[in-house]
Amino acid sequence: MADKGVVVITGASSGFGRLAAGFLARNGYTVFATLRDLTGRNAPAAEALRELARKESLDLHAAEMDVTEDDSVEGCIRDVVGRAGRVDVLVNNAGFGYIGLLESFDLEQARRIFDTNVLGAHRTIRAVLPQMHRQGAGLLIQISSGAGRVVIPSMGLYCASKFALEALTDGYRYELADAGIDCVCVQPGAYPTEIFEKIETGADVARESAYGASRELANVIGNALKASTADPMDVPRALLDIIETPAGRRAPRYRVGRGAPGVEALNALSAEVQEQIVSAFGVAELTKFRSRHRP
Ligand SMILES: NC(=O)c1ccc[n+]([C@@H]2O[C@H](COP(=O)([O-])OP(=O)(O)OC[C@H]3O[C@@H](n4cnc5c(N)ncnc54)[C@H](OP(=O)(O)O)[C@@H]3O)[C@@H](O)[C@H]2O)c1
């Protein structure tokens, strides 16, 4: 195993997850790039990861994980710990988007996006934490979004899921600080990954007939997002920086990419208000990061 640490990434069949897997492995990490449907639809993606590992002699492994399935998540993490002996970093990257009028998304769709984008992270975090508690160290990174701070018209459910992911991250961050386990969010702007090919629209199309001009929102927003020419490698590079920042010195959230500078302003204000909240409850000391290891 490579000696810089063991990283597990979810949703590594494409986009940021796929790029981060190769990049972190090239930078000396043992990487378990996890994908769902490893022997079916994503078999070519898994083979591409294995081929990269062979060609460049990387400590990079493809592993099956569907973040919506308890057994799949627990089985995968058990296997990683069995093979690597530890998990230093978990990158919760798996996720997908919806675009369209909120009312057109039925309850099944609403449950599905929360099950992946929010509960998927809660599942994987709960699966790795027993090992991280044993280690007395670890780093949990959630790939949230600028849309975890600002609401994009026609992307209401996606934004709601990312807002929830941000809250989950802060919650874990406070509670795990004393255990020496760090928890942060990454908030990318729009990047031309496969996300826009996979984006889903509302199943209950009939609901749209009650709307007028608002029906245009999804087209306008979709076209603007798809026009992004930003480099998706910004995210793997940010991940490496975060991983290599000493524990205890990491920020709660990292904005990556151009656009919406207000996201950074919101992050700064939120940090200030959260400080006030923990102080007002008298738990500022209790929620401060404490390393279990001597530097
Ligand atoms: N691209 C952007 O503009 C942007 C901006 C902000 C945040 N983000 C976030 O970045 C993350 C990665 O997205 P991306 O842009 O790289 O898009 P992507 O190329 O579509 O990657 C998403 C990954 O998540 C996986 N996934 C979805 N549901 C899953 C499940 N139930 N179990 C396991 N894996 C699952 C996908 O696997 P399948 O191939 O099997 O579907 C795919 O590997 C997402 O959380 C997204 O919300 C993206």
The ligand as an SDF file (V2000), in Angstrom:
LIG
                    3D

 48 52  0  0  0  0  0  0  0  0999 V2000
  -20.1780   19.3590  -12.2660 N   0  0  0  0  0  0  0  0  0  0  0  0
  -20.6420   20.3820  -11.5790 C   0  0  0  0  0  0  0  0  0  0  0  0
  -20.8960   21.4550  -12.1340 O   0  0  0  0  0  0  0  0  0  0  0  0
  -20.8330   20.2740  -10.0830 C   0  0  0  0  0  0  0  0  0  0  0  0
  -20.9190   21.4600   -9.3440 C   0  0  0  0  0  0  0  0  0  0  0  0
  -21.0880   21.3880   -7.9700 C   0  0  0  0  0  0  0  0  0  0  0  0
  -21.1520   20.1530   -7.3450 C   0  0  0  0  0  0  0  0  0  0  0  0
  -21.0810   19.0180   -8.0880 N   0  0  0  0  0  0  0  0  0  0  0  0
  -21.1580   17.7330   -7.3590 C   0  0  0  0  0  0  0  0  0  0  0  0
  -20.0000   16.9740   -7.6320 O   0  0  0  0  0  0  0  0  0  0  0  0
  -20.2860   15.5860   -7.4340 C   0  0  0  0  0  0  0  0  0  0  0  0
  -19.7520   14.8050   -8.6280 C   0  0  0  0  0  0  0  0  0  0  0  0
  -20.4590   15.2100   -9.7660 O   0  0  0  0  0  0  0  0  0  0  0  0
  -19.8020   15.3250  -11.2140 P   0  0  0  0  0  0  0  0  0  0  0  0
  -19.9970   16.7200  -11.6650 O   0  0  0  0  0  0  0  0  0  0  0  0
  -18.4500   14.7320  -11.2400 O   0  0  0  0  0  0  0  0  0  0  0  0
  -20.8580   14.4630  -12.0770 O   0  0  0  0  0  0  0  0  0  0  0  0
  -20.8180   12.9710  -12.6520 P   0  0  0  0  0  0  0  0  0  0  0  0
  -19.7190   12.8540  -13.6360 O   0  0  0  0  0  0  0  0  0  0  0  0
  -22.1960   12.7000  -13.0860 O   0  0  0  0  0  0  0  0  0  0  0  0
  -20.4300   12.0930  -11.3760 O   0  0  0  0  0  0  0  0  0  0  0  0
  -21.3520   11.7150  -10.4160 C   0  0  0  0  0  0  0  0  0  0  0  0
  -20.9340   10.3700   -9.8780 C   0  0  0  0  0  0  0  0  0  0  0  0
  -21.8530    9.9960   -8.8350 O   0  0  0  0  0  0  0  0  0  0  0  0
  -22.2030    8.6390   -9.0720 C   0  0  0  0  0  0  0  0  0  0  0  0
  -23.4350    8.2220   -8.4240 N   0  0  0  0  0  0  0  0  0  0  0  0
  -24.6930    8.7020   -8.5660 C   0  0  0  0  0  0  0  0  0  0  0  0
  -25.5450    7.9940   -7.8060 N   0  0  0  0  0  0  0  0  0  0  0  0
  -24.8100    7.0450   -7.1600 C   0  0  0  0  0  0  0  0  0  0  0  0
  -25.0880    6.0050   -6.2410 C   0  0  0  0  0  0  0  0  0  0  0  0
  -26.3440    5.7710   -5.8140 N   0  0  0  0  0  0  0  0  0  0  0  0
  -24.0710    5.2480   -5.7840 N   0  0  0  0  0  0  0  0  0  0  0  0
  -22.8020    5.4580   -6.1880 C   0  0  0  0  0  0  0  0  0  0  0  0
  -22.4680    6.4000   -7.0850 N   0  0  0  0  0  0  0  0  0  0  0  0
  -23.4600    7.1840   -7.5590 C   0  0  0  0  0  0  0  0  0  0  0  0
  -22.2710    8.5270  -10.5770 C   0  0  0  0  0  0  0  0  0  0  0  0
  -22.2860    7.1450  -10.9450 O   0  0  0  0  0  0  0  0  0  0  0  0
  -23.1250    6.5710  -12.1970 P   0  0  0  0  0  0  0  0  0  0  0  0
  -22.2120    6.7510  -13.3730 O   0  0  0  0  0  0  0  0  0  0  0  0
  -23.3160    5.1360  -11.8430 O   0  0  0  0  0  0  0  0  0  0  0  0
  -24.3910    7.3570  -12.2940 O   0  0  0  0  0  0  0  0  0  0  0  0
  -21.0050    9.2700  -10.9470 C   0  0  0  0  0  0  0  0  0  0  0  0
  -19.8880    8.4340  -10.7790 O   0  0  0  0  0  0  0  0  0  0  0  0
  -21.7980   15.4830   -7.2450 C   0  0  0  0  0  0  0  0  0  0  0  0
  -22.0860   15.3380   -5.8790 O   0  0  0  0  0  0  0  0  0  0  0  0
  -22.2960   16.8230   -7.7590 C   0  0  0  0  0  0  0  0  0  0  0  0
  -23.5150   17.2030   -7.1520 O   0  0  0  0  0  0  0  0  0  0  0  0
  -20.9070   19.0410   -9.4400 C   0  0  0  0  0  0  0  0  0  0  0  0
  1  2  1  0
  2  3  2  0
  2  4  1  0
  4  5  1  0
  4 48  2  0
  5  6  2  0
  6  7  1  0
  7  8  2  0
  8  9  1  0
  8 48  1  0
  9 10  1  0
  9 46  1  0
 10 11  1  0
 11 12  1  0
 11 44  1  0
 12 13  1  0
 13 14  1  0
 14 15  2  0
 14 16  1  0
 14 17  1  0
 17 18  1  0
 18 19  2  0
 18 20  1  0
 18 21  1  0
 21 22  1  0
 22 23  1  0
 23 24  1  0
 23 42  1  0
 24 25  1  0
 25 26  1  0
 25 36  1  0
 26 27  1  0
 26 35  1  0
 27 28  2  0
 28 29  1  0
 29 30  1  0
 29 35  2  0
 30 31  1  0
 30 32  2  0
 32 33  1  0
 33 34  2  0
 34 35  1  0
 36 37  1  0
 36 42  1  0
 37 38  1  0
 38 39  2  0
 38 40  1  0
 38 41  1  0
 42 43  1  0
 44 45  1  0
 44 46  1  0
 46 47  1  0
M  CHG  2   8   1  16  -1
M  END
$$$$
